[in-house]
Amino acid sequence: MLTRKQYELLRFINERLKEAGVPPSFDEMKDALDLRSKSGIHRLITALEERGFIRRLPNRARAIEVIKLPELSAGGGNGRRGFTPSVIEGTLGKRTSTPPIAEDDGNRPVAVPVMGRIAAGTPIEALQTRSHTISVPPDMLGAGE
């Protein structure tokens, strides 16, 4: 599974290899993905190499070889089966269907929303999608700020 930035970088490298026959430089990759530093590109390339999508040849500049693409590793199909976007539409400013929590009953469990999974590694945009809720006893919760 790739993040959106990893997928974009892999596609950019593959397209540049097909067009020019030479992989893009770190500066070209940084500009194509609108990143501020080359260290972000280095982390993305390392992640792609660890996942087996590319191979770097040691002691050579621009020596990147695309081994497989997500479309090919997912068995063809629609071309985006192995890709999950890391940005999910938020609910800021939208009404939610969950009623507010009543504070007068101290014995009733409180429904705490679980807001999705957070991927470890490269930072992604904040997730605002409620996946489910967990019932928690009120004495485990603080009074708030």
C-alpha positions in Angstrom: 0.0 0.0 0.0 1.4 3.4 -1.0 0.6 6.9 0.3 -0.5 9.4 -2.2 2.9 11.2 -2.3 4.7 7.9 -2.8 2.3 7.0 -5.7 2.7 10.4 -7.3 6.5 10.1 -7.1 6.5 6.6 -8.5 4.4 7.7 -11.4 6.6 10.8 -12.0 9.8 8.7 -12.1 8.2 6.1 -14.4 6.9 8.8 -16.8 10.3 10.6 -16.9 12.1 7.3 -17.5 9.8 6.5 -20.5 10.2 10.1 -21.9 13.9 10.8 -21.4 15.4 7.5 -20.6 17.0 9.1 -17.5 15.5 9.3 -14.0 14.7 12.8 -12.7 17.0 14.6 -10.3 16.0 15.2 -6.7 15.3 18.8 -7.5 13.0 17.9 -10.4 11.2 15.4 -8.2 10.9 18.0 -5.4 9.4 20.6 -7.8 7.0 18.0 -9.4 5.6 17.1 -6.0 5.6 20.7 -4.6 7.8 19.7 -1.7 10.0 22.2 0.1 13.1 20.1 0.7 15.0 17.2 -1.0 15.0 15.3 2.3 11.2 14.6 1.8 12.1 13.1 -1.6 14.8 11.0 0.0 12.3 9.6 2.5 9.8 8.9 -0.3 12.4 7.1 -2.4 13.6 5.1 0.6 10.0 4.0 1.3 9.4 3.0 -2.3 12.7 1.0 -2.3 11.7 -0.8 1.0 8.3 -1.7 -0.5 10.0 -3.1 -3.6 8.7 -0.6 -6.2 12.1 0.8 -7.2 15.7 -0.1 -7.0 18.7 2.3 -6.5 22.1 1.4 -7.8 24.8 2.3 -5.3 27.5 4.9 -6.1 25.7 6.2 -9.2 23.8 9.5 -9.7 20.2 9.2 -10.8 20.4 5.5 -10.8 16.8 4.6 -10.1 15.0 1.7 -11.7 11.2 1.1 -11.5 10.7 -2.5 -10.7 6.9 -2.6 -10.5 3.9 -0.3 -10.5 0.9 -0.5 -8.2 -1.3 -1.3 -11.2 0.9 -4.2 -12.2 1.3 -5.5 -8.6 -2.5 -5.4 -8.0 -3.1 -7.6 -11.0 -4.0 -5.1 -13.7 -7.7 -4.1 -13.2 -8.6 -0.5 -12.8 -5.1 0.8 -12.2 -5.8 2.2 -8.8 -6.7 -0.9 -6.8 -3.5 -0.8 -4.6 -3.7 2.9 -3.9 -5.6 4.5 -1.1 -5.7 8.3 -0.8 -4.4 9.7 2.4 -6.7 12.7 2.4 -10.3 12.1 3.5 -13.0 14.8 3.4 -13.4 16.4 6.8 -16.6 17.4 8.6 -15.5 20.8 9.7 -18.5 23.2 9.5 -20.9 20.3 8.7 -23.6 19.1 11.1 -23.0 15.8 12.7 -25.7 13.2 13.4 -24.4 12.4 16.9 -26.3 14.2 19.6 -24.3 16.2 22.2 -23.2 14.3 25.3 -25.3 14.8 28.4 -23.2 15.9 31.4 -25.9 15.4 34.1 -25.8 11.6 34.2 -22.5 10.6 35.8 -23.1 6.8 35.6 -23.9 6.4 31.9 -21.0 5.6 29.5 -19.8 8.3 27.2 -19.4 7.6 23.4 -15.9 8.7 22.4 -15.4 8.9 18.6 -12.5 7.1 16.9 -11.3 9.3 14.1 -9.5 6.8 11.9 -6.0 5.3 11.6 -2.9 7.4 11.7 0.0 6.1 9.5 3.4 6.1 11.1 6.2 7.6 9.1 5.8 10.5 6.6 3.2 13.0 7.9 -0.1 13.2 6.2 -3.1 15.6 6.5 -5.2 15.2 9.6 -8.0 12.6 9.3 -11.5 13.9 10.2 -13.5 10.8 9.4 -15.3 9.1 12.3 -14.9 5.3 11.9 -16.7 4.2 15.1 -17.2 5.0 18.8 -16.0 3.5 22.0 -18.0 3.5 25.2 -15.9 4.9 28.1 -17.0 5.3 31.8 -17.3 9.0 32.7 -14.9 8.7 35.6 -12.1 7.8 33.1 -12.5 11.2 31.4 -11.3 14.5 32.6 -13.4 17.6 33.0 -11.9 19.2 29.8 -10.4 22.6 29.4 
